[in-house]
């Protein structure tokens, strides 16, 4: 049960981190570069999912070794 809890917490942390990075990048692109926010919504969600997947793969790969 401890491994499941550790995995769940890591997954939640990775999700929050990915969302934070994606929305921070979208904020910079919108306010600093002038890209319309409507154009960034789907890209921010896609980036968050991509980062989450990469972090999860890295975490699971490091656990096997």
Secondary structure, DSSP 8 states (H G I E B T S, - for coil): -HHHHHHHHHHHHHHHHHHHHHHHHHHHHHHTT---HHHHHHHHHHHHHHHHHHHHHHHHHHHH-
